[in-house]
């Protein structure tokens, strides 16, 4: 262990240890910890906002994200494919963050399919740029993998959407 102001010897507790400790705290102290966590990092505040105000209506949450993604696509600088790539990466980062908040495979599939269909319909020359094409194909592959892990009844509609985007579904 280095004895320096820049390094800490403290190791983070496991999720199990944190869960046990948090279950022993009174509600007031638990609320204080949540507020402190929210102040510490923007993502913590966003996650807490989702859990408290948006998790009860997943469909509205998805629609809000889709609206935000559409706006980002419309604001995209398409004068140069370099700027397009940067914008697409930024959009994917925010979608990934929102997916992590929900932890729902269905939400993940819906948002990634929306991204892919929006990209395909945007007029951006996907085939002309290998980076953009690979980004698009990677999202389709990621979506296919998530769909494969879902119940068969849920898979059918999503598989049809994947096929509309030009991706054959192997179920793996």
C-alpha positions, -999 to +999 in steps of 0.1 A: +000+000+000+014+034-010+013+060+016+004+089-006-023+115-008-031+103-043-036+067-035-060+050-011-054+016+005-091+011+009-106-017-011-142-014-022-166-038-004-184-064-024-220-060-034-230-087-009-212-069+019-228-035+009-262-051+008-259-066+043-247-033+057-274-013+040-301-036+053-291-028+089-294+010+084-325+030+094-345+046+066-333+081+074-296+072+073-302+053+041-318+084+025-288+105+036-265+080+019-285+081-013-284+119-014-247+119-008-242+094-036-263+115-059-242+146-051-209+127-058-214+118-095-238+129-122-245+093-133-255+084-097-280+113-097-294+102-131-298+066-119-315+077-087-338+100-108-347+070-130-354+047-101-375+072-082-394+090-110-392+070-142-389+033-135-427+029-129-434+038-166-408+020-187-427+028-220-427+065-213-390+063-204-382+046-237-402+071-257-383+100-240-350+084-250-362+078-285-372+115-288-337+125-275-320+102-300-341+116-329-331+151-318-294+141-317-296+126-352-312+158-365-285+180-349-257+158-363-232+175-385-232+154-416-208+176-436-180+151-429-181+114-420-156+121-392-182+142-374-209+116-381-188+089-364-182+111-334-219+119-331-229+083-335-205+072-308-219+099-285-255+087-292-245+051-285-228+061-252-260+078-240-282+049-251-259+024-233-260+045-201-299+046-202-299+008-209-277+002-178-302+022-157-331+000-165-313-034-166-341-046-188-333-068-219-365-056-236-356-020-232-321-027-245-335-044-276-361-016-282-335+011-279-308-006-300-333-015-327-344+021-327-308+033-331-302+010-359-334+018-378-328+055-373-293+052-386-304+032-416-332+057-425-310+087-418-294+088-452-259+084-437-239+063-462-233+033-438-217+012-465-192+038-476-175+040-442-161+008-426-162+023-391-199+033-393-208+000-410-190-019-382-207+002-355-241-005-371-233-043-374-220-044-338-253-030-325-273-055-346-251-083-332-255-071-297-293-069-302-294-104-316-275-118-286-299-101-262-330-113-282-316-149-281-316-147-243-353-137-241-384-159-239-395-173-273-428-153-272-409-120-269-384-130-296-408-132-326-415-095-330-379-084-324-366-110-349-389-095-376-376-060-369-340-074-371-348-089-405-362-055-417-329-040-409-312-066-431-298-088-403-305-126-403-312-139-369-294-171-360-306-173-324-271-174-310 
